[in-house]
């Protein structure tokens, strides 16, 4: 029963990811409301005596997209109150392109290929084309 439920979840997740890549992008003009950053200092970072990974988020107002994860350069470049043009996916609202005054600030170039690959793997797992071996947990073709 658990395996059937898991396979159904994999199938639904794969269909959502593939649908998100097939739908046209949403274009919106939004305003930057707030900047936040979060340091993820996981167990591996503490063991290796190094700092954790920092994630940067822009919180937006004036449209459907509430926030965008960006790199450090875009985080520093955009200020609170800036009007920006955002292209985002329709279902998952993932920011793909961010521009200010026609100038590209941030772009996720390969998002479509990555989402299609992950969605394809999830559907293949759900259908049974890929199987996880019980002994060592590796994935193999059926």
ABEGO torsion letter per residue (X at the ends): XAAAAAAAAAAAAAAAAAAAAABBBBBBBBBBABBBBBBBBBAAAAAAGBBBBBBBBBBBBGBABABBBBBAAAAAABBBGBBBBBBBBAAAGBBABBBBGGBBABBBAAAAAAAAAAAAAAAAAAAGABBBBAAAGBBBBX
